[in-house]
């Protein structure tokens, strides 16, 4: 079975275009599926077996979060579909395997004040600080995912003329290997130009086989020999971005639950809604395929919701025991 799993994962990565991270998640899920069947001494899977695996068994393993179990179910469903399509089995026991219901949670958003503190945290007198400042600006000002950030090459940055001014645009490759074009705000534009023009960057071999160059480079080599430390091996990885955000955030006193690139992405999405960017444009800027993913930011746009409740709530339209006092304090019009 392990041989079939590896063949399936190779297909998903090279033919279906799944990311390395997705393949790693699927490998873990299917490894657990093999362990499940080993415990049961079962050779052929039934639908009931897979229901037990995706429910009670994973729950006992500690995977009580429905989101974690959904990835295992997705892996099992796609694996057995692939086995059927390639004539390794005559029937699909995973067909219709139910997903656990997952309620939508309001995302944890980095506050504007904390984002500002984070932008001032790097030492801009150093090459590392300029690099990190440019990355933070793209995370906050463009709402990039960490994966989209580290996948950038120099040819991902293009110039365009907008309203008579030359502006930088990003060609971003993110979830599902989907490419989208994204304008860069002026602040991030300037910081990115400073990084790309930095003298230290000119002396780093980041050339790739297609002639492009890695955009954001690592400065500490932990993955290869010194003679191999060039090209793709110079690319900063997602974990390093998470560590960078945590390092600066802890230094300036930002709470740990906001120290994640996605908390900055949530700030970006929230501010789009706060400033009445229409939902279709917000969806494009965030790179969401499902508009429901964008709609969640309606619930995080607290300034807008606060203004609306102050304007329209019933208490504001009647005389209450504190109405006169509120007027005196200047809290009512």
C-alpha positions in Angstrom: 0.0 0.0 0.0 2.9 2.4 0.7 4.1 2.1 -2.9 0.6 3.0 -4.1 0.5 6.0 -1.7 3.8 7.3 -3.0 2.6 6.9 -6.6 -0.6 8.8 -5.7 1.4 11.6 -4.0 3.7 11.9 -7.0 0.7 12.2 -9.3 -0.9 14.9 -7.0 2.3 17.0 -7.0 3.4 16.7 -10.6 0.1 16.1 -12.5 -2.5 17.8 -10.3 -0.2 20.7 -9.3 -0.6 20.3 -5.6 1.9 22.1 -3.4 4.7 20.4 -1.5 2.9 21.4 1.7 -0.4 19.7 0.6 1.5 16.6 -0.4 3.1 16.5 3.0 -0.3 16.8 4.7 -1.7 14.0 2.5 1.3 11.8 3.2 0.8 12.2 7.0 -3.0 11.5 6.6 -2.4 8.3 4.5 0.3 7.1 6.9 -2.2 7.3 9.7 -4.7 5.4 7.5 -2.1 2.6 7.0 -1.6 2.5 10.8 -5.4 2.3 11.3 -5.7 -0.7 9.0 -2.6 -2.4 10.5 -4.4 -2.2 13.9 -7.5 -3.9 12.4 -5.5 -6.5 10.4 -7.6 -5.4 7.4 -6.5 -5.8 3.8 -9.5 -4.3 2.0 -11.1 -1.1 3.1 -14.9 -0.8 3.5 -16.9 2.4 3.7 -17.7 1.7 7.3 -14.0 1.2 8.0 -13.2 4.7 6.6 -16.1 6.2 8.7 -14.5 4.8 11.8 -11.0 6.0 10.8 -12.2 9.5 10.0 -14.3 9.8 13.1 -13.7 7.8 16.3 -10.1 6.6 15.5 -8.7 10.1 14.6 -10.6 11.6 17.6 -8.9 9.1 19.9 -5.6 10.0 18.3 -6.1 13.5 19.5 -7.5 15.1 16.3 -10.6 16.5 17.9 -10.6 19.6 15.6 -13.0 19.0 12.6 -10.6 21.0 10.4 -7.8 18.6 11.0 -10.0 15.6 10.3 -11.3 17.2 7.1 -7.8 17.1 5.6 -7.6 13.3 6.4 -11.0 12.7 4.8 -10.0 14.7 1.7 -6.8 12.7 1.4 -8.7 9.4 1.7 -11.3 10.4 -0.8 -8.8 11.5 -3.4 -6.5 8.5 -2.8 -9.3 5.9 -3.3 -10.7 7.8 -6.3 -7.2 7.6 -7.8 -7.0 3.9 -7.1 -10.3 3.4 -8.9 -9.3 5.5 -11.9 -6.1 3.5 -12.2 -7.8 0.1 -11.9 -6.2 -0.8 -8.6 -9.6 -1.4 -7.0 -13.0 -2.3 -8.5 -15.1 -0.1 -6.2 -14.6 3.2 -4.2 -15.2 2.7 -0.5 -14.5 6.4 0.2 -17.2 7.6 -2.2 -19.5 9.9 -0.2 -17.3 9.7 3.0 -18.8 12.6 5.0 -16.9 15.6 6.2 -17.4 16.8 9.7 -19.3 20.1 10.0 -17.0 23.1 10.6 -18.4 26.3 11.9 -16.8 29.5 10.6 -14.6 31.1 13.2 -14.0 34.8 13.3 -10.2 35.1 12.5 -7.7 36.6 14.9 -6.7 40.0 13.4 -3.5 41.9 14.1 -4.4 45.4 15.3 -3.4 48.4 13.3 -1.3 49.6 16.2 0.6 46.4 16.4 1.1 46.2 12.7 2.7 49.7 12.9 5.0 48.6 15.7 6.0 45.6 13.6 6.9 47.8 10.6 9.3 49.8 12.8 10.9 46.7 14.4 13.6 45.8 11.8 17.0 47.5 11.8 16.9 49.3 8.4 20.6 50.0 8.6 21.3 46.4 7.8 20.6 44.2 4.7 18.6 41.8 6.8 16.5 44.6 8.2 15.7 46.0 4.7 14.8 42.5 3.5 12.5 41.9 6.5 10.9 45.4 6.2 10.0 44.7 2.6 8.5 41.3 3.5 6.5 42.7 6.4 5.2 45.5 4.1 4.0 42.9 1.5 2.3 40.8 4.2 0.6 43.8 5.8 0.0 46.0 2.7 -0.9 43.3 0.2 -2.4 40.6 2.4 0.0 37.9 1.0 0.1 34.4 2.4 3.5 33.3 3.6 3.6 30.7 0.9 2.9 33.4 -1.8 5.6 35.6 -0.3 8.4 33.0 -0.3 7.5 31.8 -3.8 8.2 35.2 -5.4 11.1 35.6 -7.9 12.5 38.8 -9.3 10.3 38.3 -12.4 7.2 38.2 -10.2 7.7 41.9 -9.7 6.6 43.9 -12.8 6.1 47.6 -13.5 2.9 49.1 -14.8 1.6 52.6 -15.4 -1.5 53.6 -13.4 -2.9 57.1 -13.6 0.3 58.3 -15.2 2.6 56.9 -12.5 4.8 53.8 -12.7 3.8 51.3 -10.1 5.1 47.9 -9.1 2.8 44.9 -9.4 3.2 41.4 -8.1 2.5 38.1 -10.0 1.6 36.0 -7.0 1.5 32.2 -7.0 -0.4 30.8 -4.0 -2.9 28.1 -3.1 -3.5 25.5 -5.9 -0.7 27.1 -8.0 -3.1 29.8 -9.0 -1.4 33.0 -10.3 -2.9 36.5 -9.7 -1.8 40.0 -10.3 -1.7 42.3 -7.3 -0.9 46.1 -7.1 1.7 47.0 -4.5 0.8 50.0 -2.2 3.4 52.9 -2.4 4.9 52.2 1.0 5.6 48.5 0.2 6.7 49.6 -3.3 9.4 51.8 -1.9 10.7 49.2 0.6 10.7 46.5 -2.0 12.7 48.8 -4.4 15.2 49.5 -1.6 15.7 45.8 -1.0 16.0 44.9 -4.7 18.6 47.7 -5.2 20.6 46.8 -2.1 24.3 46.3 -2.7 24.5 43.1 -0.6 21.8 41.5 -2.8 23.9 42.0 -5.9 26.6 39.6 -4.5 24.3 36.7 -3.8 23.9 34.0 -6.4 20.2 33.4 -6.5 20.0 32.4 -10.2 17.4 29.8 -11.2 17.5 27.4 -14.2 14.8 29.4 -16.1 17.0 32.6 -15.8 14.9 34.3 -13.1 16.2 34.9 -9.6 14.9 34.1 -6.1 13.5 37.3 -4.6 13.7 36.9 -0.8 17.0 35.2 0.1 18.0 33.3 3.2 21.0 34.5 5.1 21.6 31.4 7.2 22.4 28.1 5.5 21.1 25.1 7.4 20.0 22.9 4.4 23.0 22.2 2.2 26.7 22.3 1.7 28.4 25.7 1.2 29.0 25.0 -2.5 25.3 24.2 -3.0 24.1 27.4 -1.3 22.9 29.3 -4.4 19.8 29.4 -6.6 16.8 27.7 -5.2 18.7 26.8 -2.0 18.9 30.6 -1.3 15.1 30.9 -1.1 13.7 31.8 2.3 11.2 29.3 3.4 7.8 29.7 5.0 9.0 28.6 8.5 11.7 31.3 8.4 9.0 33.9 7.7 7.0 32.7 10.7 10.1 32.9 12.8 10.9 36.4 11.6 7.4 37.7 12.4 7.6 36.1 15.9 11.1 37.5 16.6 10.1 41.1 15.8 6.6 40.8 17.4 8.0 39.5 20.7 10.6 42.3 20.7 7.9 45.0 20.5 5.4 43.3 22.8 2.8 42.0 20.3 0.6 39.2 21.8 1.5 35.7 20.5 -1.9 35.1 19.0 -1.3 37.9 16.6 2.2 36.8 15.6 1.4 35.0 12.4 1.4 36.2 8.8 -2.3 35.2 8.5 -3.1 37.7 11.3 -1.7 40.4 9.0 -3.6 39.0 6.1 -6.8 39.2 8.2 -5.9 42.9 9.0 -5.6 43.5 5.3 -9.0 41.9 4.6 -10.7 43.7 7.5 -9.4 47.1 6.3 -10.7 46.5 2.8 -14.2 46.1 4.3 -13.8 49.0 6.7 -13.1 51.3 3.8 -16.0 50.0 1.8 -14.1 48.2 -0.9 -16.8 46.2 -2.8 -16.8 42.5 -2.1 -15.8 41.5 -5.6 -12.7 43.6 -5.5 -11.9 42.5 -2.0 -12.2 38.9 -3.1 -9.8 39.6 -6.0 -7.2 41.3 -3.8 -7.3 38.5 -1.3 -7.2 35.8 -3.9 -10.2 34.0 -2.6 -11.9 31.5 -4.9 -15.0 31.3 -2.6 -16.7 34.7 -1.9 -17.8 33.2 1.5 -14.1 33.4 2.6 -14.2 37.1 1.9 -17.5 37.7 3.7 -16.0 36.6 7.0 -14.2 40.0 7.2 -17.6 41.8 7.5 -17.6 40.4 11.1 -14.1 41.8 11.8 -14.7 45.3 10.5 -15.4 46.7 14.0 -15.0 50.4 13.2 -17.6 50.1 10.5 -19.9 48.0 12.7 -19.5 50.4 15.6 -20.5 53.4 13.5 -23.5 51.5 12.2 -24.7 50.5 15.6 -24.2 54.1 17.0 -26.2 55.4 14.1 -29.0 52.9 13.8 -29.6 51.2 17.2 -33.0 51.7 18.8 -31.5 53.3 22.0 -30.1 56.1 19.9 -33.6 57.0 18.7 -35.2 57.4 22.1 -34.8 59.3 25.3 -33.0 57.1 27.8 -31.9 57.8 31.4 -28.3 58.5 30.1 -29.1 60.3 26.8 -28.6 63.8 28.3 -25.3 62.8 29.9 -24.0 61.3 26.7 -24.8 64.6 24.9 -22.9 66.5 27.5 -19.9 64.2 27.1 -20.0 64.7 23.4 -20.7 61.1 22.6 -23.9 61.8 20.8 -24.5 64.2 17.9 
